């Protein structure tokens, strides 16, 4: 019997390793195969997951590691999916190539989109476990799943990033969530940190994302956002800052930020993009972590006890299109948690989730109406969307930014 696992990021692979270590997939009796993919815009120039330094300590959990990119080359993992007429042939060919005569379980992330959805459609006739690699698990399922897939999903494994908040992902299909053990995850992070390259410490850390690649901001706006974070940290008295680029963002942001740091008289060090943010938190212990809506803000606070601050979430919430864009939930959670005088995060997330996917969660309408009547739309709801759902209300005015938000925003002027 073979268990097939899929991962596209080192964070995801660490989550899998923690789940394996806690026994979530039973004893290691049969074969464990890990499929890995690199979903960067140009994967040919990015470091593959299996070749990153930190992956070496995770490798022993699996009997074999296979690159999905190499298997389907020259097609891009995030774009390619088998045509219906090709599925029987490709299922047979890929099964033979990977030695999948009998699969006991398929374990994937991001089930709604390729390559996970593609793999699930080709590795069939077995139960599926979905594991969540970030804050998106707290939001509704991005796209409807075919019955051939959702009927096989048995559970959702996730890190408890927001205690008291239950993931909505796949809940419309009756899939029950289960948490990945925090102690096991911290232990895996410690193992990966032991193999990380030397990193120059800093008083504060900026978490980069790839907002322009997702067409949320323009490239110049994203660069300005990073520079504004840096100016805000300088205004708060920090003279040394670490910049952690997103693995899919490339080196352009780091180059622009170096120039801004020189002007401000701040010593800036840049971490290799292949090093997970959690490893940086473990090794460097910065005094403050700043980001937009990165999952790293919550892992820094939840698992490493570090102070964190959000910057630019309201701009992102305004720019996200369409309204059901899956990034809306991470941005909402970070804004609601890290900005003072915001409504309770659980109520906020459930109301936003209803407005994103009302057909999937009609049971949330009453809660959403009550939320809007009590708190008003704030930065989380757009009038056009509320009008389309017949939810326009004369609720309370939006609440002001908290003290830290005001201090950070002053650096913009």
C-alpha positions as CSV (number, residue, x, y, z in Angstrom):
1,X,0.0,0.0,0.0
2,X,1.2,3.5,-0.9
3,X,0.4,6.8,0.8
4,X,0.8,9.7,-1.6
5,X,1.6,13.1,-0.3
6,X,1.9,16.4,-2.1
7,X,3.7,19.7,-1.1
8,X,4.7,22.9,-2.9
9,X,6.3,24.9,-0.2
10,X,8.7,24.2,2.7
11,X,6.1,25.5,5.1
12,X,3.7,22.9,3.7
13,X,6.3,20.1,3.9
14,X,7.0,21.1,7.5
15,X,3.3,20.9,8.3
16,X,3.2,17.4,6.7
17,X,6.3,16.3,8.7
18,X,4.7,17.5,12.0
19,X,1.4,15.6,11.1
20,X,3.4,12.5,10.4
21,X,5.4,12.8,13.6
22,X,2.3,13.1,15.7
23,X,0.9,9.9,14.1
24,X,-1.9,11.5,12.0
25,X,-1.2,9.1,9.2
26,X,-0.7,6.0,11.2
27,X,2.5,3.9,11.5
28,X,5.0,3.9,8.7
29,X,4.3,0.4,7.4
30,X,3.7,0.9,3.7
31,X,5.4,3.1,1.1
32,X,5.2,6.9,1.4
33,X,5.7,8.9,-1.8
34,X,6.0,12.6,-1.8
35,X,5.2,14.6,-4.9
36,X,6.7,18.1,-4.9
37,X,6.0,21.0,-7.2
38,X,7.4,24.5,-7.8
39,X,4.6,26.8,-8.6
40,X,6.6,30.0,-9.1
41,X,5.7,32.0,-12.2
42,X,9.0,30.8,-13.8
43,X,9.8,27.6,-11.9
44,X,12.9,27.0,-14.1
45,X,14.8,29.8,-12.4
46,X,13.5,29.1,-8.8
47,X,15.0,26.7,-6.3
48,X,12.9,23.4,-6.3
49,X,11.5,22.5,-2.9
50,X,13.5,19.2,-2.8
51,X,16.7,21.1,-3.3
52,X,16.3,23.7,-0.5
53,X,18.7,23.2,2.4
54,X,15.9,22.8,5.0
55,X,14.2,19.9,3.1
56,X,17.0,17.5,3.9
57,X,15.9,17.0,7.5
58,X,12.3,16.2,6.3
59,X,13.4,13.8,3.6
60,X,13.6,10.7,5.9
61,X,9.8,10.8,6.5
62,X,9.3,9.6,2.9
63,X,10.5,6.6,1.0
64,X,10.6,8.5,-2.3
65,X,10.4,12.1,-3.6
66,X,9.3,12.8,-7.1
67,X,9.1,16.2,-8.9
68,X,5.7,16.9,-10.4
69,X,7.3,19.7,-12.5
70,X,9.7,17.2,-14.1
71,X,6.9,14.7,-14.6
72,X,4.7,17.0,-16.6
73,X,7.4,19.3,-18.2
74,X,7.3,21.6,-20.1
75,X,3.7,22.3,-18.7
76,X,3.3,24.6,-15.7
77,X,1.9,22.9,-12.6
78,X,-0.5,25.7,-11.7
79,X,-1.9,25.8,-15.3
80,X,-2.1,22.3,-16.5
81,X,-5.0,19.9,-15.9
82,X,-5.9,16.8,-17.8
83,X,-8.8,17.0,-20.2
84,X,-11.7,14.7,-19.3
85,X,-11.0,12.4,-22.3
86,X,-7.4,12.1,-21.2
87,X,-8.0,11.1,-17.6
88,X,-8.2,7.3,-17.9
89,X,-5.1,7.2,-20.0
90,X,-3.1,9.6,-17.8
91,X,-4.2,7.9,-14.6
92,X,-2.9,4.6,-15.9
93,X,0.4,6.1,-17.2
94,X,1.2,8.1,-14.2
95,X,0.2,5.3,-11.9
96,X,2.6,2.9,-13.6
97,X,5.4,5.5,-13.7
98,X,5.0,6.1,-9.9
99,X,4.3,2.5,-9.0
100,X,0.9,3.3,-7.7
101,X,-0.7,-0.2,-7.9
102,X,-2.6,0.4,-4.7
103,X,-3.0,3.8,-2.9
104,X,-4.4,3.8,0.6
105,X,-4.5,7.6,1.0
106,X,-3.8,10.8,-1.0
107,X,-2.7,13.9,1.0
108,X,-2.8,17.3,-0.7
109,X,-2.9,21.0,-0.1
110,X,-5.0,23.7,-1.9
111,X,-7.4,21.1,-3.2
112,X,-9.5,23.6,-5.2
113,X,-6.8,24.5,-7.7
114,X,-4.0,22.8,-9.8
115,X,-1.8,21.0,-9.2
116,X,-3.5,19.5,-6.2
117,X,-6.8,19.3,-7.9
118,X,-5.1,17.8,-11.0
119,X,-3.4,15.1,-8.9
120,X,-6.6,14.3,-7.1
121,X,-8.3,13.7,-10.4
122,X,-5.5,11.3,-11.6
123,X,-4.8,9.5,-8.3
124,X,-8.3,8.1,-7.8
125,X,-10.2,5.4,-5.9
126,X,-8.7,6.4,-2.5
127,X,-9.6,8.7,0.4
128,X,-8.2,12.2,0.4
129,X,-6.8,14.2,3.3
130,X,-6.4,17.9,2.8
131,X,-3.9,19.8,4.9
132,X,-4.1,23.6,5.1
133,X,-0.9,25.6,4.6
134,X,-2.1,28.9,5.9
135,X,-4.9,31.3,6.8
136,X,-7.0,30.5,3.7
137,X,-8.3,27.4,5.5
138,X,-10.5,29.7,7.6
139,X,-12.4,30.9,4.5
140,X,-14.8,29.2,2.2
141,X,-13.8,26.7,-0.5
142,X,-12.5,28.7,-3.4
143,X,-14.3,26.8,-6.2
144,X,-16.9,24.0,-6.2
145,X,-15.3,20.5,-6.3
146,X,-16.6,17.7,-8.5
147,X,-18.3,14.9,-6.7
148,X,-15.6,12.5,-7.7
149,X,-13.2,14.5,-5.4
150,X,-15.3,16.0,-2.6
151,X,-16.9,12.6,-1.8
152,X,-13.4,11.2,-1.1
153,X,-12.2,14.0,1.3
154,X,-12.3,12.7,4.8
155,X,-10.6,15.4,6.9
156,X,-8.9,18.8,6.9
157,X,-5.6,19.0,8.9
158,X,-4.6,22.5,9.9
159,X,-2.4,24.5,12.3
160,X,-4.4,26.2,15.0
161,X,-3.2,29.7,14.0
162,X,-6.3,31.4,15.4
163,X,-7.5,29.7,18.6
164,X,-11.3,29.7,18.7
165,X,-11.7,30.1,15.0
166,X,-12.9,27.0,13.1
167,X,-11.9,26.5,9.4
168,X,-14.7,26.8,6.9
169,X,-12.7,25.2,4.1
170,X,-14.6,22.1,2.8
171,X,-17.2,22.4,5.6
172,X,-20.0,22.6,3.0
173,X,-19.1,19.0,2.2
174,X,-19.2,17.9,5.8
175,X,-15.4,17.6,6.1
176,X,-14.3,17.8,9.8
177,X,-11.2,19.8,10.7
178,X,-8.4,18.4,12.9
179,X,-5.4,20.3,14.2
180,X,-1.7,19.6,13.7
181,X,0.0,19.3,17.0
182,X,1.7,22.6,17.9
183,X,4.6,20.9,19.8
184,X,5.3,18.6,16.8
185,X,5.3,21.6,14.4
186,X,7.7,23.6,16.7
187,X,10.0,20.6,16.8
188,X,10.1,20.3,13.0
189,X,10.8,24.0,12.7
190,X,13.7,23.6,15.1
191,X,15.1,20.7,13.0
192,X,14.9,22.8,9.8
193,X,16.4,25.8,11.7
194,X,19.4,23.7,12.6
195,X,20.3,23.4,8.9
196,X,19.6,27.0,7.9
197,X,22.4,29.2,6.6
198,X,23.9,31.9,8.8
199,X,21.5,34.9,9.0
200,X,22.4,38.3,10.2
201,X,20.1,39.3,13.1
202,X,18.0,42.4,13.2
203,X,15.8,44.2,15.7
204,X,12.7,43.9,13.5
205,X,11.6,41.8,10.5
206,X,9.6,42.7,7.4
207,X,7.7,39.8,5.8
208,X,7.5,40.3,2.0
209,X,4.7,38.9,-0.1
210,X,4.0,38.8,-3.8
211,X,1.0,41.1,-4.1
212,X,1.9,42.5,-7.5
213,X,2.3,39.0,-9.0
214,X,-1.3,38.3,-7.8
215,X,-2.4,41.6,-9.4
216,X,-3.5,43.0,-6.0
217,X,-1.1,45.9,-6.2
218,X,1.1,47.3,-8.9
219,X,4.9,46.4,-8.6
220,X,5.6,50.0,-7.6
221,X,2.8,50.0,-5.0
222,X,4.2,46.9,-3.5
223,X,7.7,48.3,-3.4
224,X,6.3,51.5,-1.8
225,X,4.5,49.3,0.8
226,X,7.7,47.6,1.8
227,X,9.5,51.0,1.9
228,X,6.7,52.4,4.1
229,X,7.1,49.5,6.5
230,X,10.8,50.2,6.7
231,X,10.2,53.9,7.3
232,X,7.7,53.1,10.0
233,X,10.2,50.8,11.8
234,X,12.9,53.5,11.6
235,X,10.4,56.0,13.1
236,X,9.9,53.5,15.9
237,X,13.7,53.5,16.6
238,X,14.8,50.3,14.9
239,X,18.2,50.6,13.3
240,X,18.6,47.1,12.0
241,X,15.9,45.2,10.0
242,X,15.7,41.8,8.4
243,X,13.7,41.5,5.2
244,X,12.3,38.0,4.4
245,X,11.2,37.9,0.7
246,X,8.4,35.6,-0.3
247,X,9.7,32.5,-2.1
248,X,7.8,33.3,-5.2
249,X,8.6,37.0,-5.3
250,X,12.2,37.0,-6.6
251,X,15.0,39.5,-5.8
252,X,13.5,42.8,-7.1
253,X,11.9,43.8,-3.8
254,X,15.1,43.3,-1.9
255,X,17.1,45.5,-4.2
256,X,14.7,48.4,-3.9
257,X,14.5,48.0,-0.2
258,X,18.3,48.1,0.2
259,X,18.4,51.5,-1.4
260,X,15.6,52.8,0.9
261,X,17.5,51.4,3.9
262,X,20.7,53.2,3.0
263,X,18.8,56.5,2.7
264,X,17.2,56.0,6.2
265,X,20.4,54.9,7.8
266,X,19.0,51.4,8.6
267,X,21.1,48.3,8.4
268,X,19.1,45.9,6.2
269,X,19.9,42.2,5.9
270,X,18.0,40.0,3.4
271,X,17.2,36.3,4.1
272,X,17.4,33.8,1.3
273,X,13.9,33.4,-0.1
274,X,14.1,29.6,0.4
275,X,14.3,29.9,4.2
276,X,10.8,29.7,5.8
277,X,9.7,32.7,7.9
278,X,9.2,30.3,10.8
279,X,12.9,29.3,10.7
280,X,13.8,33.0,10.8
281,X,11.6,33.5,13.9
282,X,13.2,30.5,15.6
283,X,16.8,31.6,14.8
284,X,16.7,35.4,15.0
285,X,13.9,36.2,17.6
286,X,13.2,39.7,16.3
287,X,11.6,42.3,18.6
288,X,8.8,43.0,16.1
289,X,7.5,41.3,12.9
290,X,5.7,43.5,10.4
291,X,3.8,42.4,7.3
292,X,0.6,42.9,5.3
293,X,-1.5,39.7,5.7
294,X,1.2,37.0,5.6
295,X,0.4,33.8,7.5
296,X,3.9,34.3,9.0
297,X,2.4,37.1,11.2
298,X,0.2,34.6,12.9
299,X,2.9,31.8,13.2
300,X,5.2,34.4,14.7
301,X,2.7,35.4,17.3
302,X,1.1,32.1,18.0
303,X,4.0,29.7,17.9
304,X,7.0,31.9,18.7
305,X,5.5,34.5,21.0
306,X,6.7,37.5,19.0
307,X,5.1,40.9,18.8
308,X,3.6,41.5,15.3
309,X,2.0,44.4,13.5
310,X,0.0,44.6,10.3
311,X,0.5,47.3,7.6
312,X,-1.5,47.9,4.4
313,X,-4.4,45.5,5.1
314,X,-7.1,48.0,4.4
315,X,-5.5,48.9,1.0
316,X,-5.4,45.2,0.1
317,X,-9.0,44.7,1.2
318,X,-10.1,47.5,-1.0
319,X,-8.1,46.3,-4.0
320,X,-9.0,42.6,-3.9
321,X,-11.1,41.5,-6.8
322,X,-13.4,39.7,-7.3
323,X,-14.9,39.9,-3.8
324,X,-14.6,36.1,-3.4
325,X,-10.8,36.3,-3.9
326,X,-9.4,33.8,-1.4
327,X,-6.8,36.3,-0.1
328,X,-9.7,38.3,1.4
329,X,-9.9,35.9,4.4
330,X,-6.2,36.1,5.4
331,X,-6.3,39.9,5.0
332,X,-9.5,40.1,7.1
333,X,-8.1,37.9,9.9
334,X,-4.9,39.8,10.1
335,X,-6.7,43.2,10.1
336,X,-9.3,42.1,12.7
337,X,-6.8,40.5,15.0
338,X,-4.0,43.1,14.8
339,X,-5.9,46.4,14.6
340,X,-7.4,47.8,17.8
341,X,-11.2,48.4,18.2
342,X,-12.1,45.9,15.4
343,X,-15.1,43.5,15.8
344,X,-14.5,40.0,17.1
345,X,-12.5,38.1,14.5
346,X,-14.7,34.9,14.4
347,X,-17.9,36.9,13.7
348,X,-16.1,39.0,11.1
349,X,-14.6,36.0,9.2
350,X,-18.0,34.2,9.1
351,X,-19.8,37.3,7.8
352,X,-17.1,37.9,5.1
353,X,-17.2,34.2,4.2
354,X,-20.9,34.4,3.6
355,X,-20.6,37.4,1.4
356,X,-17.8,35.6,-0.6
357,X,-19.7,32.3,-1.1
358,X,-23.4,32.7,-0.1
359,X,-24.5,29.7,-2.1
360,X,-22.1,27.4,-0.1
361,X,-23.0,28.8,3.3
362,X,-26.6,30.0,3.3
363,X,-26.8,29.2,7.0
364,X,-24.5,32.1,7.8
365,X,-26.9,34.8,6.4
366,X,-28.6,35.5,9.8
367,X,-25.3,35.9,11.5
368,X,-24.1,38.2,8.7
369,X,-27.2,40.4,9.0
370,X,-26.7,40.7,12.8
371,X,-23.0,41.5,12.3
372,X,-23.7,44.3,9.9
373,X,-26.4,45.7,12.1
374,X,-24.1,45.8,15.1
375,X,-20.7,46.7,13.5
376,X,-21.4,48.2,10.0
377,X,-19.4,47.2,7.0
378,X,-16.1,48.7,8.1
379,X,-13.2,47.9,5.6
380,X,-14.5,44.3,5.1
381,X,-17.5,44.7,2.9
382,X,-18.1,46.5,-0.4
383,X,-21.4,48.3,-1.0
384,X,-21.9,46.8,-4.4
385,X,-21.5,43.3,-2.9
386,X,-23.9,44.0,0.0
387,X,-26.4,45.5,-2.4
388,X,-26.2,42.4,-4.6
389,X,-27.0,40.2,-1.5
390,X,-29.6,42.6,-0.2
391,X,-27.6,43.3,2.9
392,X,-27.1,47.1,2.8
393,X,-27.5,48.5,6.3
394,X,-27.1,51.8,8.1
395,X,-24.8,50.2,10.7
396,X,-22.2,52.0,12.9
397,X,-19.4,54.0,11.4
398,X,-16.1,52.2,10.8
399,X,-13.8,52.1,13.9
400,X,-10.6,54.1,13.9
401,X,-7.1,52.6,13.6
402,X,-5.4,51.7,16.9
403,X,-2.4,53.3,18.4
404,X,0.2,51.2,16.6
405,X,-1.7,51.5,13.3
406,X,-1.6,55.3,13.7
407,X,2.2,55.3,14.5
408,X,2.9,53.2,11.5
409,X,0.7,55.2,9.2
410,X,2.4,58.4,10.2
411,X,5.5,57.1,8.5
412,X,3.7,57.3,5.2
413,X,3.3,61.1,5.3
